[in-house]
Amino acid sequence: MKKPIKKPIRKAIIPAAGLGTRFLPFTKAIPKEMLPLVDTPTIQYIIKEAVDSGISEILIITNSNKSAMENHFDHSYELEEKLKEAGKEEELKQIKDIADMATIYYARQKENLGLGHAVYCARTFVEEEPFAVLLPDNMIECEHCGTGLQQLIDTYESVHTSVVGVQQMSKELLPRYGVVDLGNSWRQEETIHMLNGIVEKPQPGTEPGDYGIFGRYILTPEIFDVLEEMVIRQKTEGEKEIHLTKALVELMTTQMIYAKVMNGKRYDIGDKMGFLKANLEFAMRRPDMREELAAFMQELLDRNS
């Protein structure tokens, strides 16, 4: 095993080049990452999680259909001027804060070759540093345990090697995720385990456990050596996708990898039902919406009972 790398986590990658087929026809022209939770695009919550976790630079992996997302995080001088003239100071501050919330870069994934390939597209941005990966389909909230990414960063600062975020899932959900084989806990810490293996989207009955990868990673730069070999193989052997989970399994032969059992409530906003549930829950937290929405939902239930 190689010696652990002891460097801080400063950079994050958000792979957002997927086609969003689960949300067609909406995603024919608009990125799924721009789907709103009430009035805020889901990608904005993901970037806020990174910023609140101490990340200073963010690279979003996009494709040619994602310009709306790039525009959202840029300044809109015409709109800002109109709001200023209208005296709408609160709205003006809100849109300025969006543009100023982080240093964001963009890189295009020219071919849809999977998550591993999307991460590989970030190799020149990362260079020789450990880095975070946040998948925008998943969100987690925990009132007293920090952001989801912060939990992984805290773990990395203890183990100084790659860390994968996991949560316990129902058997019905496991075939949709990478499922981990957890080893012994680390230094008596029951939420940190040595990783024995990963199975990508296992067939029912073949799962190595009931913990699935949540969509948060801290990875060391050695992952790019593995991904580069996989990219070469893909070109010669014609594989359709380069899976990040397979790269992690290969990395485990030279580097110990840990799984962090993440605390908090998980939202699967890449799924239609999960997205609808999250919208209702987020709306019910809003004092300006809660009472009217609760009355409407009760009326809807009464009409359909």
C-alpha positions in Angstrom: 0.0 0.0 0.0 1.2 3.5 -0.8 1.9 6.1 1.9 -1.2 8.2 2.6 -1.3 11.7 1.1 -1.6 14.5 3.7 -3.0 17.5 1.9 -6.2 19.5 2.5 -9.3 19.2 0.4 -9.6 22.5 -1.6 -11.3 21.4 -4.8 -14.5 19.7 -5.8 -15.9 18.1 -9.0 -19.6 18.1 -9.8 -20.3 15.7 -12.7 -23.4 17.2 -14.4 -23.0 16.0 -18.0 -25.8 13.3 -17.8 -28.6 13.4 -20.3 -31.3 13.4 -17.6 -33.5 10.8 -19.4 -35.5 10.1 -16.2 -36.9 13.6 -16.5 -37.8 13.7 -20.2 -39.4 15.6 -21.8 -38.3 18.5 -19.5 -34.6 17.7 -19.9 -34.8 17.8 -23.7 -33.8 21.5 -23.6 -33.1 22.2 -19.9 -30.5 20.6 -17.6 -32.0 18.3 -14.9 -29.7 20.1 -12.5 -31.8 23.2 -13.0 -34.9 21.5 -11.7 -36.0 23.6 -8.7 -36.7 22.7 -5.2 -39.4 25.2 -4.8 -37.6 28.2 -6.3 -33.9 27.2 -6.2 -32.2 24.9 -8.7 -30.9 21.7 -7.2 -27.4 22.3 -8.4 -27.3 25.5 -6.2 -27.9 23.3 -3.1 -25.0 21.1 -4.1 -22.6 24.0 -4.7 -23.7 25.5 -1.3 -22.8 22.2 0.4 -19.3 22.3 -1.2 -18.8 25.9 -0.2 -20.1 25.3 3.4 -17.6 22.4 3.6 -14.7 24.7 3.0 -14.2 24.1 -0.8 -12.6 27.0 -2.6 -12.7 25.9 -6.2 -15.4 23.9 -8.0 -15.3 22.3 -11.5 -18.6 21.3 -13.0 -18.4 18.7 -15.8 -21.0 19.6 -18.4 -22.1 18.9 -21.9 -23.2 21.1 -24.8 -26.8 21.3 -23.4 -25.9 22.9 -20.1 -25.5 26.6 -20.9 -28.5 27.5 -18.7 -26.6 26.2 -15.7 -23.6 28.2 -16.5 -25.7 31.3 -17.0 -27.3 30.8 -13.6 -24.0 31.1 -11.8 -22.8 34.1 -13.8 -23.7 37.8 -13.3 -26.8 39.0 -15.2 -25.9 42.7 -15.5 -29.1 43.7 -17.3 -31.3 42.0 -14.7 -29.2 43.4 -11.8 -29.6 47.0 -13.3 -33.4 46.6 -13.6 -33.7 45.4 -10.1 -31.6 48.2 -8.8 -33.7 50.8 -10.7 -36.9 49.2 -9.3 -35.5 49.4 -5.7 -35.8 45.7 -5.3 -32.7 45.4 -3.0 -33.5 42.0 -1.6 -33.9 40.4 -5.0 -30.8 42.1 -6.2 -28.7 40.8 -3.3 -30.1 37.3 -3.9 -29.0 37.0 -7.5 -25.7 38.7 -6.8 -25.0 36.2 -4.0 -25.6 33.3 -6.5 -22.9 34.6 -8.9 -20.5 35.3 -6.0 -21.0 32.1 -4.0 -18.0 30.2 -5.3 -15.2 30.2 -7.9 -16.7 27.9 -10.5 -15.1 26.4 -13.6 -16.5 24.3 -16.4 -15.2 21.5 -18.5 -17.2 19.6 -21.2 -17.4 15.8 -21.3 -17.5 15.4 -25.1 -18.8 11.8 -25.0 -21.3 10.3 -22.5 -18.9 7.6 -21.2 -20.0 7.4 -17.6 -19.1 8.8 -14.2 -15.6 7.5 -14.3 -14.9 9.3 -17.5 -16.5 12.5 -16.2 -14.1 12.4 -13.2 -11.2 11.8 -15.6 -12.1 15.0 -17.4 -11.1 16.9 -14.3 -7.5 15.6 -14.1 -5.8 18.8 -15.1 -8.0 20.8 -12.7 -7.1 18.6 -9.7 -3.4 18.0 -10.5 -1.8 16.3 -7.6 -4.3 17.0 -4.8 -7.0 15.0 -3.1 -10.4 16.2 -4.1 -14.1 15.9 -3.5 -16.8 14.6 -5.9 -20.5 15.5 -5.3 -23.2 13.9 -7.5 -26.0 16.4 -7.9 -28.7 13.7 -7.8 -28.3 13.3 -4.1 -28.7 15.7 -1.2 -28.3 15.1 2.6 -29.3 17.3 5.5 -28.2 16.8 9.1 -29.0 19.5 11.7 -26.2 18.7 14.1 -23.6 16.8 12.1 -22.5 19.3 9.4 -22.9 18.9 5.7 -22.6 15.6 4.0 -19.4 16.5 2.4 -18.0 17.8 5.6 -18.5 14.4 7.2 -16.3 12.9 4.5 -13.7 15.6 4.8 -13.5 15.0 8.6 -13.0 11.3 7.9 -10.3 12.0 5.3 -8.4 14.1 7.8 -8.3 11.0 10.1 -7.4 8.4 7.5 -5.6 10.5 4.8 -6.8 8.3 2.0 -9.9 7.9 -0.3 -13.3 7.9 1.4 -16.7 6.9 0.0 -19.9 8.1 1.5 -22.5 5.4 2.1 -25.9 5.0 3.7 -28.0 2.0 4.6 -30.7 1.4 2.0 -33.8 -0.8 1.5 -33.3 -3.9 -0.7 -35.6 -2.3 -3.4 -33.1 0.6 -3.8 -29.8 -1.4 -3.9 -30.0 -2.5 -7.6 -29.8 1.3 -8.5 -26.6 2.0 -6.7 -23.0 0.8 -6.1 -23.3 -1.5 -3.1 -20.3 -1.8 -0.7 -18.8 -4.7 1.2 -17.9 -3.2 4.6 -14.9 -4.5 6.5 -13.9 -3.8 10.1 -14.6 -0.4 11.7 -11.6 2.0 12.0 -10.2 2.6 15.5 -13.5 1.6 17.1 -15.3 4.3 15.1 -18.5 2.5 14.1 -19.3 4.8 11.2 -15.9 4.4 9.4 -15.1 1.1 7.8 -12.4 -0.3 5.7 -13.8 -1.0 2.3 -13.6 -4.7 1.1 -15.3 -4.3 -2.3 -18.0 -2.6 -4.4 -20.6 -4.1 -6.7 -22.2 -1.7 -9.3 -26.0 -2.1 -9.5 -26.1 -5.7 -8.2 -28.8 -8.1 -9.3 -31.4 -8.7 -6.4 -30.0 -11.4 -4.1 -26.3 -10.8 -5.0 -25.7 -7.7 -2.9 -22.6 -7.8 -0.7 -24.5 -5.8 2.0 -27.2 -3.2 2.5 -25.1 0.0 2.3 -25.1 1.9 -1.0 -22.8 4.6 -2.2 -24.5 7.9 -1.5 -22.9 10.2 -4.2 -20.1 11.8 -2.1 -16.5 10.9 -2.4 -13.0 12.1 -1.3 -10.5 10.7 -3.8 -6.7 10.9 -4.0 -5.1 11.8 -7.3 -4.0 8.2 -7.9 -7.5 7.5 -9.1 -6.5 9.3 -12.4 -3.8 6.6 -13.1 -6.5 3.9 -12.9 -9.0 5.9 -14.9 -6.4 6.6 -17.6 -5.8 2.9 -18.0 -9.6 2.4 -18.2 -9.9 5.1 -20.9 -7.2 3.3 -23.0 -9.0 0.0 -22.6 -12.3 1.6 -23.5 -10.8 2.9 -26.8 -9.4 -0.5 -27.7 -12.1 -2.8 -26.3 -15.1 -0.5 -27.0 -16.7 -0.6 -23.5 -19.8 1.7 -23.3 -19.1 3.2 -19.9 -16.2 3.8 -17.5 -17.5 3.2 -14.1 -16.0 5.0 -11.1 -16.9 2.1 -8.9 -14.7 -0.2 -11.0 -11.9 2.3 -10.8 -12.2 2.3 -7.0 -12.0 -1.5 -6.9 -8.8 -1.3 -8.9 -7.4 1.5 -6.7 -8.0 -0.7 -3.6 -5.2 -3.0 -4.8 -2.7 -0.2 -4.1 -4.5 2.0 -1.6 -6.7 1.4 1.4 -10.2 3.0 0.9 -12.7 3.7 3.6 -16.4 4.0 3.7 -18.1 6.6 5.9 -21.6 5.9 7.0 -23.2 9.3 6.6 -25.5 10.9 9.1 -28.6 12.8 8.0 -31.7 12.6 5.8 -31.1 11.6 2.2 -33.0 13.1 -0.7 -32.8 11.3 -4.1 -33.6 14.2 -6.4 -32.6 12.3 -9.5 -35.7 10.2 -9.2 -39.2 11.7 -10.0 -40.9 10.5 -6.8 -37.9 11.6 -4.7 -37.8 14.9 -6.4 -41.6 15.5 -5.7 -41.2 14.5 -2.1 -38.3 16.8 -1.6 -40.2 19.7 -3.1 -43.2 19.1 -0.8 -40.9 18.9 2.2 -38.9 22.0 1.3 -42.1 24.0 0.6 -43.6 22.9 4.0 -40.6 24.5 5.7 -41.5 27.9 4.2 -43.7 30.1 6.4 -45.1 31.8 3.3 -46.3 28.5 1.9 -46.8 26.0 4.7 -50.4 26.8 5.7 -51.8 27.1 2.2 -49.9 24.0 0.9 -51.1 21.9 3.9 -54.7 22.9 3.3 -54.4 22.0 -0.4 -52.8 18.6 0.3 -55.6 17.8 2.7 -58.2 18.9 0.2 -56.5 16.7 -2.5 -56.5 13.7 -0.1 -60.2 14.2 0.7 -61.1 14.5 -3.0 -59.2 11.3 -3.9 -60.1 9.2 -0.8 
